[in-house]
Amino acid sequence: MQKLLTRVQTANSLLCVGLDPTGDDATAAQRLREVVMETAAYAAAFKPNLAFFLSRENGVALLQQTVQSIPADIPVILDGKFGDIANTAEHYAHFAYDVIGADSVTVNPYMGDDAIRPFARPGKLVFSLAKTSNKPHYGLQDETLTTGGTLSDRAAQISRQLDEELTESTIGLVVGATEPASMAKVRAACPDQWFLVPGIGAQGGDLEATLRAGLRADGSGVLINASRSIWQADDAGAAARELMEQINQFRAVKSPANA
Ligand SMILES: O=c1ccn([C@@H]2O[C@H](COP(=O)(O)O)[C@@H](O)[C@H]2O)c(=O)[nH]1
């Protein structure tokens, strides 16, 4: 968490560069090197998605090499959406942190808080799914619970309670950029937590509306992820810089000094 705070400040960036490698293994390895090198100056974090690596025969080795190629001061969020009973989750946590060297993970809170706790090691940042970006296919997330609120409201509440309880680690939330009204609702319920925000770029999320709804009062607290829109760009560095600058323009507009 401290690594993220320092990086956000030194790079003046809230951009998370997603690494979803496509193409054959040699092409993917080469493009990963290029994208990391060209975008590092603008990245507050990198987010490799585990599926794009595990779908390859030597995917774990490619993921390890990729993480090692990322400058040590930039946090790595391993997007695995892990979620299983605690005993099994311990093995996922060992894989993410000790085998791969990630600083942070994404988890699925559906099985309950015991599925999340093994990832909450001291200093680590855990992003728990609250409202995903795959609008309009939200599955169970919009279902109303007999106890009141929706399943995604409950997911956000679990994350907030855990963040308050587990003081040595940080629990944030994954909130998609495709429905700013939902983002605003989650921000109202979780005013201080960090949000990892996919859905900008290829999924068509509205950056300005997302930032207006998701930024904390201090003009921070969100990591805007872009994967395909950077990976597929002719100039990945320029695409990352442009998005970082757009984010910063809106941060300036929203900052308390300009409120
Ligand atoms: O709700 C979610 C949670 C995770 N993702 C992941 O983020 C990236 C988005 O990629 P783009 O190419 O920028 O659309 C990808 O790895 C997803 O699995 C998400 O999109 N939505």
The ligand as an SDF file (V2000), in Angstrom:
LIG
                    3D

 21 22  0  0  0  0  0  0  0  0999 V2000
  -15.2200   -5.8310  -13.4550 O   0  0  0  0  0  0  0  0  0  0  0  0
  -14.1690   -6.1080  -14.0290 C   0  0  0  0  0  0  0  0  0  0  0  0
  -13.0990   -6.7060  -13.3820 C   0  0  0  0  0  0  0  0  0  0  0  0
  -11.9420   -6.9300  -14.0750 C   0  0  0  0  0  0  0  0  0  0  0  0
  -11.8350   -6.6040  -15.3700 N   0  0  0  0  0  0  0  0  0  0  0  0
  -10.5360   -6.8630  -16.0430 C   0  0  0  0  0  0  0  0  0  0  0  0
   -9.9210   -5.6070  -16.3760 O   0  0  0  0  0  0  0  0  0  0  0  0
   -9.3440   -5.6770  -17.6720 C   0  0  0  0  0  0  0  0  0  0  0  0
  -10.0850   -4.7530  -18.6000 C   0  0  0  0  0  0  0  0  0  0  0  0
   -9.5200   -4.8000  -19.9010 O   0  0  0  0  0  0  0  0  0  0  0  0
   -9.8640   -3.7400  -21.0690 P   0  0  0  0  0  0  0  0  0  0  0  0
   -9.1470   -4.2820  -22.2570 O   0  0  0  0  0  0  0  0  0  0  0  0
   -9.3300   -2.3950  -20.6330 O   0  0  0  0  0  0  0  0  0  0  0  0
  -11.3340   -3.7320  -21.2320 O   0  0  0  0  0  0  0  0  0  0  0  0
   -9.4050   -7.1420  -18.0800 C   0  0  0  0  0  0  0  0  0  0  0  0
   -8.2400   -7.7780  -17.6120 O   0  0  0  0  0  0  0  0  0  0  0  0
  -10.6120   -7.6530  -17.3410 C   0  0  0  0  0  0  0  0  0  0  0  0
  -10.5860   -9.0420  -17.0940 O   0  0  0  0  0  0  0  0  0  0  0  0
  -12.8780   -6.0190  -16.0200 C   0  0  0  0  0  0  0  0  0  0  0  0
  -12.8120   -5.6740  -17.2190 O   0  0  0  0  0  0  0  0  0  0  0  0
  -14.0270   -5.7830  -15.3260 N   0  0  0  0  0  0  0  0  0  0  0  0
  1  2  2  0
  2  3  1  0
  2 21  1  0
  3  4  2  0
  4  5  1  0
  5  6  1  0
  5 19  1  0
  6  7  1  0
  6 17  1  0
  7  8  1  0
  8  9  1  0
  8 15  1  0
  9 10  1  0
 10 11  1  0
 11 12  2  0
 11 13  1  0
 11 14  1  0
 15 16  1  0
 15 17  1  0
 17 18  1  0
 19 20  2  0
 19 21  1  0
M  END
$$$$
